Amino acid sequence: MRFFSFPKEPAPPFRKVDIALGCSYVGEDARGSLRAFSSLSSQHPATLVLRDISVRNDGNLGDEAEYKIPQANPDFSFPIVFEASAPSVSVPHAESLLHADCGGEEVSCEISPYSFQQAGERPCRLSWFMATLQLSSGISITLVLRGPHCISQEQEKEHNATLHPKLRIPMSKEGTVLTTVEFQSSSHNTSLRVRLGSSVTLDCHFALAPSSWFFSLEWRRQHRGSGRSLFQYQVGSTSPAAQPKVHVDVVELLRSGDASLNLQEVSVGDEGTYICLLSTSLHQAQHIIQLQVAEPPRVHVVPAVVTFERGVTTTLTCNIAGYYPLDISVSWTQKTPKGEVEISLSNTRFSSHRQSRDGTYSITSYLSISSATVQAPATYSCRVSHMALAEPISVSAHLKAPEQTGSEGLLGAFIATVMFIVVLFIVLRRRAAKPDSEQLLKASE
């Protein structure tokens, strides 16, 4: 037997492109402190241009891969354009950012000053900025940008530098602010929904330039006003401090920048806001992930089959159990063979909500049906809607047509027997009278 090996298809080649994103710049007031994000006066339109970013060439990239800086319009205020190169730090999810418009995905971008001061360093020696990117699919990206040296007015005249009229830092001949990406962190999801008892990974990655080094990682959980540290690791420590059920691969953390948290056997008590706090020798960043527990209900209707009885009121019970969170919708409908649509019923009542030890809830709904107001056969359905369900659950009970009781059966049998005897008597009497009539005919002859 001969085996033939086929060469594997080569991986798609990479190509360097420019990615331009529309952003908002959140500036500083006269005292140098960051204004509130809600203040409209502190926000200015801006553009972030990521230069020479390597992406996979799937054949759909156009010929124009370089972004051209638009000329400033004298009738409008001076534009804020950040050009960011990434020679030593890769930009995560570059393909998603590049193809966001084609995929109908929205990208929100916000740039703000990022200030820190090393020991013995004069304030404003370097200008730093933080760009926060958020995709509608849930991806979040943080980029720390190192800008040019900020200089005084005397230095501006001495070096013949041109300062950006809004940022007051040197700008290029094209009127842009030249920066480099020194640190990046990202997460695949800003919100997750999981079921009870499952395991989930909260994604958090980072990469940094050789000019800084990784210092520490902390995962925190906040819920209803209280916070708790779940995992802490600092470079140089013997072992991390971790709560039960959580795990971070420290080897991968130091090797590839994978700071993801694995949470096992999720319970209702694990719901909340999870924060990935990353610290390097120069930077700090965080990613927030909302974890929501959602467990679908179990629905059961008793009795499943009901026999119609005159003068009797029957109660159908719909038991809904094991669901989380609390909000749930329960309704009853009726449908007969002659009816084309289901009819909503209002003669229902409910028990109070009950909570189990595992945190899930249960409730019972009752429907009363009376022989005086219903027609058999019919189908009664308990319909339940909950956020953990892809579509509502409908469980039915069937009302059968009335059956004869024991007394009604005996009476019917008695009547049938009497009628049979009467008919038999008439037939026999006619047969007995026939020979007599024949003898009379013969005598008359």
C-alpha positions as CSV (number, residue, x, y, z in Angstrom):
1,M,0.0,0.0,0.0
2,R,1.4,3.4,-1.0
3,F,0.7,6.6,0.9
4,F,0.7,10.0,-0.8
5,S,1.5,13.1,1.2
6,F,0.2,16.4,0.0
7,P,2.0,19.6,0.8
8,K,0.2,21.8,3.3
9,E,-1.2,25.1,2.1
10,P,1.1,27.9,3.1
11,A,-0.1,30.2,5.7
12,P,-1.5,33.5,4.3
13,P,1.2,36.1,4.0
14,F,1.3,39.1,6.2
15,R,1.1,42.7,5.1
16,K,1.7,46.0,6.8
17,V,-1.1,48.4,6.7
18,D,-2.2,51.6,8.4
19,I,-5.3,51.5,10.6
20,A,-7.1,54.9,11.1
21,L,-9.7,55.1,14.0
22,G,-12.0,58.0,14.8
23,C,-11.5,58.9,18.5
24,S,-12.3,61.4,21.2
25,Y,-9.5,63.2,23.1
26,V,-10.2,63.9,26.7
27,G,-8.0,66.8,27.6
28,E,-6.8,68.5,30.8
29,D,-7.8,71.7,32.4
30,A,-5.6,74.6,33.3
31,R,-4.4,72.9,36.5
32,G,-3.3,69.8,34.6
33,S,-5.9,67.5,36.1
34,L,-8.0,65.2,33.9
35,R,-11.6,66.5,33.5
36,A,-14.6,64.5,34.0
37,F,-15.5,62.2,31.1
38,S,-19.0,63.5,31.2
39,S,-17.9,67.1,30.5
40,L,-18.5,67.8,26.8
41,S,-16.1,70.8,26.8
42,S,-13.2,68.5,27.7
43,Q,-13.6,66.2,24.6
44,H,-12.3,66.9,21.2
45,P,-12.5,64.9,18.0
46,A,-9.2,63.1,17.3
47,T,-7.8,60.5,15.0
48,L,-5.5,57.6,15.9
49,V,-3.4,56.2,13.1
50,L,-1.7,52.9,13.8
51,R,1.3,52.8,11.3
52,D,2.7,49.7,9.6
53,I,0.6,47.2,11.5
54,S,1.1,43.6,10.4
55,V,-2.1,41.8,9.4
56,R,-2.9,38.6,7.5
57,N,-3.4,39.2,3.8
58,D,-6.6,37.3,3.0
59,G,-6.7,38.7,-0.5
60,N,-9.4,41.3,0.3
61,L,-7.0,44.1,1.2
62,G,-7.0,47.0,-1.2
63,D,-4.1,48.6,-2.9
64,E,-4.3,51.7,-0.6
65,A,-2.7,50.5,2.6
66,E,-1.2,53.8,3.7
67,Y,-3.2,56.5,5.4
68,K,-2.8,60.0,4.1
69,I,-2.9,62.8,6.6
70,P,-5.6,65.2,5.6
71,Q,-4.7,68.9,5.2
72,A,-5.8,71.2,8.0
73,N,-8.8,73.3,7.1
74,P,-8.3,76.9,8.3
75,D,-12.0,77.3,8.8
76,F,-12.0,74.7,11.5
77,S,-10.0,74.2,14.7
78,F,-6.6,72.4,14.4
79,P,-7.1,68.6,14.2
80,I,-5.7,66.2,16.8
81,V,-4.0,63.3,15.0
82,F,-1.9,60.7,16.8
83,E,0.4,58.6,14.7
84,A,1.4,55.5,16.6
85,S,4.1,53.0,15.5
86,A,4.6,49.7,17.2
87,P,8.1,48.5,16.4
88,S,8.5,46.3,19.6
89,V,4.9,45.7,20.7
90,S,2.3,44.1,18.6
91,V,-1.2,45.6,18.4
92,P,-3.7,42.9,19.4
93,H,-6.8,42.1,17.3
94,A,-5.5,44.2,14.4
95,E,-7.6,42.3,11.9
96,S,-10.8,43.1,13.9
97,L,-9.9,46.8,14.0
98,L,-9.0,46.9,10.3
99,H,-12.2,45.1,9.1
100,A,-14.6,46.6,11.7
101,D,-16.4,48.8,9.1
102,C,-16.8,46.0,6.6
103,G,-18.2,43.7,9.3
104,G,-20.7,46.2,10.6
105,E,-18.9,46.4,13.9
106,E,-18.6,49.7,15.8
107,V,-15.3,50.8,17.4
108,S,-15.2,53.4,20.2
109,C,-11.8,55.0,20.8
110,E,-10.9,57.4,23.6
111,I,-7.4,59.0,24.1
112,S,-6.4,60.7,27.3
113,P,-3.1,62.0,28.9
114,Y,-1.4,59.3,30.9
115,S,0.9,60.7,33.6
116,F,3.4,59.0,35.8
117,Q,6.7,60.1,37.3
118,Q,9.8,58.1,38.1
119,A,12.0,58.8,41.0
120,G,14.3,61.8,40.4
121,E,12.4,62.7,37.1
122,R,11.2,66.2,36.4
123,P,7.5,66.5,35.7
124,C,6.6,66.5,32.0
125,R,9.9,65.1,30.7
126,L,7.9,62.9,28.4
127,S,4.3,63.1,27.2
128,W,2.3,59.9,27.6
129,F,-1.1,59.0,26.4
130,M,-3.5,56.1,26.9
131,A,-5.8,54.9,24.1
132,T,-8.8,52.8,25.1
133,L,-10.5,50.9,22.2
134,Q,-13.8,49.1,22.6
135,L,-15.3,46.9,19.8
136,S,-19.1,46.1,19.8
137,S,-18.2,42.4,19.7
138,G,-16.8,42.7,23.2
139,I,-13.1,43.1,22.5
140,S,-11.3,45.7,24.6
141,I,-7.8,47.1,24.0
142,T,-5.6,49.5,25.9
143,L,-2.6,51.1,24.3
144,V,0.0,53.2,26.3
145,L,1.6,55.7,23.8
146,R,4.9,57.4,24.4
147,G,4.9,60.8,22.8
148,P,7.6,63.5,22.3
149,H,9.3,65.5,25.0
150,C,7.2,68.3,26.3
151,I,9.2,71.6,26.4
152,S,8.8,75.1,27.8
153,Q,8.2,78.2,25.8
154,E,11.9,79.1,26.1
155,Q,12.9,75.7,24.7
156,E,10.4,76.1,21.9
157,K,12.1,79.3,20.7
158,E,15.6,77.8,21.3
159,H,15.0,74.6,19.3
160,N,12.6,76.2,16.8
161,A,10.0,73.6,17.6
162,T,6.4,73.8,16.5
163,L,4.0,72.9,19.3
164,H,0.5,71.6,18.8
165,P,-1.9,74.4,19.6
166,K,-4.0,72.2,21.9
167,L,-1.7,69.7,23.3
168,R,1.3,72.1,23.7
169,I,3.8,69.3,22.7
170,P,6.0,69.1,19.6
171,M,4.3,68.0,16.4
172,S,5.5,66.7,13.1
173,K,5.6,68.8,9.9
174,E,2.2,67.3,9.0
175,G,0.8,68.6,12.2
176,T,0.5,65.2,13.9
177,V,1.7,63.9,17.3
178,L,4.3,61.1,16.7
179,T,4.0,58.3,19.3
180,T,5.1,54.7,19.9
181,V,3.2,51.9,21.5
182,E,5.1,51.0,24.7
183,F,2.5,48.7,26.4
184,Q,-0.7,47.0,25.4
185,S,-3.3,44.9,27.1
186,S,-6.5,43.3,25.8
187,S,-9.4,41.1,26.6
188,H,-11.7,39.1,24.3
189,N,-14.9,39.8,26.3
190,T,-16.2,42.6,28.4
191,S,-19.2,40.4,29.5
192,L,-19.8,36.7,29.8
193,R,-22.9,34.6,30.7
194,V,-22.3,31.2,32.1
195,R,-24.4,28.4,33.7
196,L,-24.1,27.0,37.2
197,G,-21.3,24.4,37.7
198,S,-19.5,25.3,34.5
199,S,-15.9,26.5,34.1
200,V,-15.1,29.8,32.5
201,T,-11.9,31.7,31.4
202,L,-11.7,35.4,31.8
203,D,-9.4,36.6,29.1
204,C,-6.6,39.1,29.8
205,H,-3.4,39.5,27.8
206,F,-0.6,42.1,27.7
207,A,2.7,42.9,26.0
208,L,5.3,45.5,26.8
209,A,8.4,47.1,25.2
210,P,11.9,46.2,26.4
211,S,12.2,49.5,28.1
212,S,10.0,48.3,31.0
213,W,9.3,45.0,32.7
214,F,6.4,43.2,34.2
215,F,5.8,43.8,37.9
216,S,2.5,42.4,39.2
217,L,-0.9,41.0,38.4
218,E,-4.1,41.1,40.5
219,W,-7.6,39.9,39.8
220,R,-10.4,41.4,41.9
221,R,-14.1,40.8,42.0
222,Q,-16.7,43.5,42.9
223,H,-20.4,42.9,43.5
224,R,-23.0,45.0,45.2
225,G,-20.6,47.5,46.7
226,S,-18.1,45.0,48.1
227,G,-14.7,44.0,46.7
228,R,-12.4,41.0,47.1
229,S,-9.0,40.1,45.8
230,L,-9.1,36.7,44.1
231,F,-5.5,36.4,42.8
232,Q,-2.2,38.2,43.4
233,Y,1.2,37.7,42.0
234,Q,4.3,39.8,42.2
235,V,7.5,39.0,40.3
236,G,10.0,37.6,42.8
237,S,7.5,36.2,45.2
238,T,7.6,32.5,45.9
239,S,4.0,31.7,45.0
240,P,0.8,33.6,44.1
241,A,-2.0,34.2,46.6
242,A,-5.2,32.7,45.2
243,Q,-8.7,32.0,46.4
244,P,-10.3,28.6,45.9
245,K,-11.6,27.7,42.4
246,V,-9.4,30.3,40.6
247,H,-6.2,29.6,38.7
248,V,-3.7,31.7,36.7
249,D,-0.9,29.9,34.8
250,V,2.1,31.9,36.1
251,V,4.4,30.2,33.6
252,E,2.3,31.5,30.7
253,L,1.9,34.8,32.4
254,L,5.7,35.4,32.4
255,R,6.4,33.7,29.1
256,S,3.6,35.1,26.8
257,G,1.8,37.7,28.8
258,D,-1.3,35.5,29.3
259,A,-2.9,36.8,32.5
260,S,-6.3,35.0,32.0
261,L,-8.1,33.8,35.1
262,N,-9.8,30.4,35.1
263,L,-12.8,30.1,37.3
264,Q,-14.1,26.5,38.1
265,E,-17.5,25.3,39.2
266,V,-19.3,28.6,38.9
267,S,-22.0,29.3,41.5
268,V,-24.4,32.2,41.9
269,G,-22.0,33.7,44.4
270,D,-19.4,34.1,41.6
271,E,-21.5,36.7,39.7
272,G,-20.0,40.2,39.6
273,T,-17.5,42.5,38.0
274,Y,-14.0,41.1,37.5
275,I,-11.0,43.4,37.2
276,C,-7.6,42.4,35.7
277,L,-5.0,44.8,37.1
278,L,-1.7,44.8,35.3
279,S,1.4,46.7,36.6
280,T,4.8,47.1,35.0
281,S,7.8,49.2,36.0
282,L,6.3,52.2,34.1
283,H,2.6,51.5,33.4
284,Q,-0.7,50.3,34.9
285,A,-3.8,49.1,33.0
286,Q,-6.9,47.3,33.9
287,H,-9.7,45.4,32.1
288,I,-13.2,44.9,33.4
289,I,-15.3,41.8,32.6
290,Q,-18.9,41.4,33.8
291,L,-19.7,37.8,34.7
292,Q,-23.4,36.9,34.8
293,V,-24.8,33.6,35.9
294,A,-27.9,32.4,34.0
295,E,-29.6,29.1,34.7
296,P,-32.7,28.0,32.7
297,P,-35.9,26.8,34.4
298,R,-37.3,23.3,34.6
299,V,-41.0,23.2,33.8
300,H,-43.5,20.5,34.7
301,V,-47.3,20.5,34.5
302,V,-49.5,18.2,36.6
303,P,-51.8,16.5,35.9
304,A,-50.7,15.9,32.3
305,V,-54.2,14.5,31.3
306,V,-57.5,15.6,32.8
307,T,-60.9,13.9,32.3
308,F,-63.9,16.2,31.9
309,E,-66.4,15.9,34.7
310,R,-69.6,17.9,35.0
311,G,-69.9,20.2,38.0
312,V,-66.2,19.7,39.0
313,T,-63.4,22.4,39.0
314,T,-60.0,21.1,38.2
315,T,-56.7,22.8,39.0
316,L,-53.6,22.5,36.8
317,T,-50.3,23.1,38.5
318,C,-47.2,24.4,36.6
319,N,-44.0,24.0,38.6
320,I,-41.1,26.2,37.5
321,A,-37.8,25.5,39.3
322,G,-34.0,25.9,39.2
323,Y,-33.8,29.2,37.4
324,Y,-31.5,32.2,37.9
325,P,-31.8,35.2,37.9
326,L,-35.2,36.0,39.5
327,D,-37.0,37.6,36.7
328,I,-39.3,35.2,34.9
329,S,-42.6,35.3,32.9
330,V,-45.3,32.7,33.2
331,S,-48.6,32.6,31.2
332,W,-51.4,30.1,30.4
333,T,-53.1,29.5,27.0
334,Q,-56.0,27.4,25.8
335,K,-56.6,25.8,22.4
336,T,-59.4,23.6,21.2
337,P,-59.5,21.4,18.0
338,K,-61.8,23.9,16.4
339,G,-59.8,27.0,17.4
340,E,-57.0,28.1,15.1
341,V,-55.2,30.3,17.7
342,E,-54.4,29.9,21.3
343,I,-56.4,32.0,23.8
344,S,-54.7,33.7,26.7
345,L,-56.1,32.9,30.1
346,S,-56.2,35.2,33.1
347,N,-57.8,33.0,35.8
348,T,-54.4,32.1,37.2
349,R,-52.6,32.6,40.6
350,F,-49.0,32.2,41.7
351,S,-47.1,31.2,44.8
352,S,-44.3,33.4,46.2
353,H,-40.8,33.0,44.9
354,R,-38.7,30.4,46.7
355,Q,-34.9,30.3,46.8
356,S,-32.9,27.1,47.1
357,R,-29.5,26.6,48.8
358,D,-27.7,26.9,45.4
359,G,-29.2,30.4,44.9
360,T,-31.7,29.4,42.2
361,Y,-35.4,30.2,42.4
362,S,-38.7,28.4,41.9
363,I,-42.3,29.4,41.6
364,T,-45.7,27.6,41.1
365,S,-48.6,28.8,38.9
366,Y,-52.1,27.5,39.2
367,L,-54.9,27.4,36.6
368,S,-58.5,26.5,37.6
369,I,-60.8,25.1,34.9
370,S,-64.5,24.5,35.4
371,S,-66.8,22.3,33.5
372,A,-69.3,25.1,33.4
373,T,-67.1,27.4,31.3
374,V,-64.9,25.0,29.2
375,Q,-65.4,22.7,26.3
376,A,-63.6,19.4,25.9
377,P,-61.4,18.3,24.4
378,A,-58.9,21.1,24.9
379,T,-55.1,21.7,25.4
380,Y,-53.9,24.0,28.2
381,S,-50.2,25.2,28.0
382,C,-48.0,26.8,30.6
383,R,-45.6,29.1,28.8
384,V,-42.4,30.2,30.5
385,S,-39.9,32.9,29.3
386,H,-36.5,33.5,30.9
387,M,-33.2,35.2,29.9
388,A,-31.4,31.9,30.1
389,L,-33.7,30.4,27.5
390,A,-33.1,30.8,23.7
391,E,-36.9,30.5,23.3
392,P,-39.8,30.1,25.7
393,I,-40.7,26.7,27.1
394,S,-44.3,25.5,26.6
395,V,-45.6,22.4,28.6
396,S,-49.2,21.3,28.0
397,A,-52.0,19.4,29.8
398,H,-54.8,17.8,27.8
399,L,-58.5,17.9,28.8
400,K,-60.3,14.8,27.5
401,A,-63.9,14.6,26.4
402,P,-66.4,13.4,29.0
403,E,-66.8,9.7,29.6
404,Q,-70.0,7.9,30.8
405,T,-70.1,7.2,34.5
406,G,-71.1,3.8,36.0
407,S,-74.7,4.6,36.7
408,E,-75.2,6.1,33.2
409,G,-73.7,2.9,31.7
410,L,-76.1,0.6,33.7
411,L,-79.1,2.7,32.7
412,G,-78.1,2.6,29.1
413,A,-77.6,-1.2,29.2
414,F,-81.0,-1.7,30.9
415,I,-82.8,0.4,28.3
416,A,-81.0,-1.5,25.5
417,T,-82.0,-4.8,27.0
418,V,-85.7,-3.8,27.3
419,M,-85.8,-2.6,23.8
420,F,-84.2,-5.9,22.6
421,I,-86.8,-7.9,24.5
422,V,-89.7,-5.9,23.0
423,V,-88.4,-6.3,19.5
424,L,-87.8,-10.0,20.0
425,F,-91.3,-10.4,21.4
426,I,-92.9,-8.7,18.4
427,V,-90.9,-10.8,16.0
428,L,-91.8,-14.1,17.7
429,R,-95.5,-13.1,17.9
430,R,-95.6,-12.4,14.2
431,R,-94.1,-15.8,13.4
432,A,-96.6,-17.6,15.7
433,A,-99.6,-15.8,14.1
434,K,-98.5,-16.8,10.5
435,P,-99.5,-20.6,10.7
436,D,-103.0,-19.8,12.0
437,S,-103.7,-17.5,9.1
438,E,-102.6,-20.2,6.6
439,Q,-105.0,-22.8,8.2
440,L,-108.0,-20.4,7.9
441,L,-107.2,-19.9,4.2
442,K,-107.2,-23.7,3.6
443,A,-110.6,-24.2,5.4
444,S,-112.3,-21.5,3.4
445,E,-111.2,-23.2,0.2
